[in-house]
Amino acid sequence: MMLLNIILRLDRSKYEVAVASYAQGELLGDLPDYVRVYKVPGNFTMLDRISYHLGRHPITTALKDIQKDFRADMWYLNTIVLPQAASTAVSLNIPFVVHFHEMPLSYVYVNEEEFDLIIRKAHHIIGCSEATCLGIRQAGAGSVSLVYSFIEDKMRSKDDVDVAAIRAQFGIAPGQFAWIMSGVPSERKGFDFFPEIAGLLDDENTHLIWVGGGGARDGYISWVENRISSLRSRTRIHLAGRQKEKYDQYLHAADGFILTSRQDPFPLVMIEAAALGKPIVSFPSGGVSELMIEGMGSVTEDISPKQMALEMKKIMNGEIVCDPAVSRQRMAEYDISKGMEAWNRVMDQVAW
């Protein structure tokens, strides 16, 4: 979504843009007509596999063909997890900028050679938080700039009917407290902490909701879901799955937001929750520590479910006071206009 916001607000007197996409994502349908879209093979066909075994990498071939057609002056890699992108740019002697939205636990998804090229050969690197920039510099990069992640404040207003239906669906009675977490259920996002936190709370008036899905089913997901189904806790866990059309209403339906990630550079869901004035409890997992101020909630000292459960209880019993106005005012510092100002300052220095 952040990439779409950048594209929609580019100065067209300076930039002509094309998108090379490895997948048929939702972003493509929202792009304006003046943005040319190219497809890069993410899932190989039989012909692609034959080409690969004959020494012609399908992704490298596609990227070279795109460059030959579009003749870009610079490539902008919106993530480090783009196979062959950096190496192909280097082979074609094309300067490239990399926008890191990843912290060190995610470096495992990039092979050593490609990661080394990103660190050593990128024309410039942008990090989405100080925590992200720290990891990049620790990896050996020199030219690094900070541009905080930002959102467009277009969350839909609360629909009382939808909110009542969501709470009724999960059996959340009036006066009971619902905490929500949003993200693909994964080890990095701390999906396995959910049953542990519920067990520590063990309160019939507290509910935990996880919104998000869409990832591949694997043994980790099965293990966590089995722990949830066999959990003996009065705190109930509700797996809402992937939500799109009514995602905003799920946030409205919750009373507080928890961020259980082991590492998270600068999660947009946290900004969205704060924009609605929701109390936040988070592990010190990355950029959240840069965003949170007094009156917004609490960041635990360690990645500790026991500490998180304790901070959640303090918010629910009023020991920690949260002010929605503080959260909303803080979020104004990360709105799209200020974010684009920061992004343009960096790119003006890099591209011109």
Buried (B, 14 or more C-beta within 10 A) or exposed (E): EBBBBBBBBBEEEEBBBBBBBBEEEEBBEEBEEEBBEBBBBEEBEEEBEEBBEEEEBBBBBBBBEBBEEBEBEBBBBBBBBBBBBBBBBBEBEBBBBBBBBBBBBBBEEBEEEBBBBBBEBBBBBBBBBBBBBBBBBEBEBEEBBBBBBBBBBEBEEBBEEBBBEBBEEBEBEEEBBBBBBBBBBBBBBBBBBBBBBBBBBEBEBBBBBBBBBEBEEEEBBEEBBEBBEEBEBEBBBBBBEEBEEBBBBBBBBBBBBBBBBBBBBBBBBBBBBBBBBBBBBBBBBBBBBEBBEEBBBBBBEEBBBEBBBBBBBBBBEEEBEBEBEBBBBBBEEBBBEEBBEBBBEBBEEBBE
